[in-house]
Amino acid sequence: MDEKSTEPGVARITGESSVPKLMVYDFRQDDPKKCTSARLRKFRLVRSLASMKRVPSSAIVLNPTSSRTLSNGDRELVQRDGLVALDCSWNLSKDVFDRDIPGNNRRLPLLLAGNPTNYGIAGRLSTAEALAAALILTGFRQRAEVILSLFKWGETFLSLNHDPLEKYAAAKSSELSPLEEEFFGSHRG
């Protein structure tokens, strides 16, 4: 943790000495008034990427179709190279996630959405929820709580997923699939 944050305001807010870079590539498919990444940009908690070519090749990219699952073993990569979310409409997501996306693609273990649009639907997280979950799983809980504090439903997401998030964050990569089965049965978002 010897690196300093490039976002001093965030480090001050979270109390974390080194905060991972958070980036978003926005496909501009959502209603701007409901777009969680727009709110995160407004509060300067994420940096916008102008094109897919700007996705750092070594960053972790949250991609729900990836065969690899994000785990606490990815903490060093997240810390060093950052975390990228792809902001798109779930209704149009097949075209987005079928692309050849640069970076180290990882899917999140199954969680329930707490946002009002997809409330209670397994795997249908907003961009803010996905980033917060990834941060919790990789040991940056304070930063995740700052992100979720910007939304009325942020606490709902945390309470819906309290047990899975705690277990996933403590699990080895090889233990994630059995934990998903334990919490959600054979259902995969």
Secondary structure as UniProt FT lines:
FT   HELIX           8..14
FT   STRAND          22..26
FT   TURN            32..34
FT   HELIX           36..42
FT   TURN            43..44
FT   STRAND          47..48
FT   HELIX           52..54
FT   TURN            57..58
FT   STRAND          60..62
FT   TURN            64..65
FT   HELIX           72..74
FT   HELIX           75..81
FT   STRAND          83..87
FT   HELIX           90..92
FT   HELIX           93..97
FT   STRAND          104..107
FT   TURN            119..120
FT   HELIX           127..137
FT   TURN            138..139
FT   HELIX           141..148
FT   TURN            149..150
FT   TURN            152..153
FT   HELIX           154..160
FT   HELIX           162..170
FT   HELIX           173..175
FT   HELIX           176..184
FT   TURN            185..186
//
